């Protein structure tokens, strides 16, 4: 069964998979869906209708605003923010307070196995590719390719990472092949925005 601590605020119509945990002071809003073996850390926020796959980790005080989608195995670091508004304003042009009907939420999509480092911000709408890594403190304003390592403000690709999350190293004698120093897997760069694992 899922584990939900007493101080967490979890809507009654949330779907939470087996083995998942929601920790102290976290809030999970209406119609959110969490897969199996997920962790929602202390003080984290999961917005209305957010969808999370299996084995995701949302660390302390992260803010995952709807309509974000997290595929299987996604890591969200402490105090990360996934935004949901193109043109944020508290009031309309006539000075009246904005309501939910006065704007259209846009979401961040994070593909399988990707990791978002502590205190980084993903400005919707963006897609973070599978197994990519966003460095701590980065501000992502455009889509991130699969396996890309991005850093800075705004975030730019500074290298590639493999399935283990470690920065890949150039293969000696090759201009477009990289190796994972942990697993030994080999990857080939197809273009500036595309990297693929080489079948061995």
N, C-alpha and C positions, 0 to 999 in steps of 0.2 A: 504493500500500500504506500501511497505518497506520504511524506512527512511534512506537516505544516505546523510550525510553532504557534503558540497561542497569540503572540503579539503581531503576527502577520495579518494583513488585510486582504483576504482572498474572496473574490466574488463567488456566490454559490453556483453560478452557471459556467464556471471555468472547467476545462478538461485538463486534467493532470495525469500523466502516465505513471505506471508502476515504477517505484524506486526513485522518484523525483523528490526534491526537498525545497521548501520555501522557508527562508530563515527570518530572524527577528526584524520586525518593522518593514518588511518588504510589502509591496502592494501589487496584486495581480488583478487587473480589471476584467470587466464583463466580457465573456465570449473569447477570452484568450485561450490558446491551446498550447500546452507543454507536452512534449513527448516523454518517453521513458528515460529515467536516470538523469534528469536535468537538475541543475542546482541554481537557485535564485538567492543571491547573497543578501546580507543585511542591508536594509534601506533601499534596495533596488526597486525600480518601477517597471512594470510590464503593462503596456497600454491595452486599451479595448481592442479585442480581435487580433492581437499579435499572435503569430504562429511560430512555434519553435519545434524543431525536430527532436530526435533522440540525442542524448549525451551532450547537451549544451550546458555551458557554464556562464552565468551572468553574475559577475562579481559585485562586491559591495558598492552601493550607491550609484550603480549604472542606471541610466534612464533610456528605456527602449519604448519609444513612442510609436503608436499605431500609424499606419498599417505595416509595420516592419515584418519581415519574414526572415527567420533564421533556419537554415537547413541543418542537417545532422552534424554534430560535432563542432559547433561554432563556439568560440571563446570570446566573451565580452569582458574586458578588463575593468578594474575599479574606476568609477566615476566617468565612464564612457557615456556619450550622448549620441543617440540616433534621432535626428530631427525629423519633422514632418510638415513643415510649412515653407512654401516658396517665398512668400512675402509676409513675414510676421508683423502683426500690428495688434495692439490691444483694442483699438477703436477703429470704426469705419471713417471714411472721409468726412462724414457729416458730424463726427464727434460722438456718435452712439457706440456703446460697448459692443464689441463683436460677440456673436453667439456661434454655436457650432454650425449654423446654417450659412454663415457669412464667409466660409472658406472651405477649400477642398484639401483634405490631408493627402500628402504624398509620402511614400515610404522608402526605407532603406532595405535592400535585399542582400543577405549575406549567404554566400554559397558554402557548400560542405567543407568542413575542416578549417575554415578561415579563422584568423585571430585578430582581434581589435585591441590594441594596447591601451594601457591606463591613460585616462584623461584625454583621449582623442575624441574628435567630433566627426561624425559622418553627416554631411549636409544633404538631405534628401532633395531629389531622388537620385540615388547612386546604387550601383551594384558592386559588391566586393566579391571578386572571383574566388573559386574554390582554392583552398589551401594557401591563399594569400595572407600576408601579415601587414597590418597597419601599425607602425611604430608608435610608442607612447607619445602623447602630446600632438600628434598629427591632426591636420584638418583636411578631410577628404571632400573634395568638391566635384570630382569626376570619377567615372567608373574605374575600377582597379582590376587588371587582368588576373587570370588564374596564376598562382604561384608567385605573384609580384610581391616584392618588399618595398613599401612606400613609406616615406617619412617627410616631415616638414610642413610648412604653412605657406601656400597650399601644398598638399602631399604630392610628391613626385617619386617615380620609381628609382630606387638606388641599388637595386639588385634583384635576385631571385631567391626564393626559398623552396625547399622540397616538402614532402609529406611530413618530415620530422620537425619542420619549423626552423631549421638551422639554415643560415645563408649558404647558398651553393658556391662552390669554388670552381674556377675555370679548369677544364681538363687540359693538361699540358699537350701542346701540339695541335689543338683544335681551336678554331675561332668561335664556334657556336655550341660547344658542348660543356656541360657543367655537371659536377658530381656532388652528392651529399656527403659531407665528412662523417656523418653518423651512420647512415644506412648503406652507403656505397651506391645508391641508385644513380643512374645517369639520365640527364635531361638534355634536350636539344632546343635551342632557341630558333624558332621559325621566323620571327619578325620582332620588332620592338615591343609588340604587345602580346606575343604568343610564345609559350614554352610548353613542351610536351615531354613526358617521360619516354625514354627509349626502351623498347621491349628487349629483354635479354634472354 
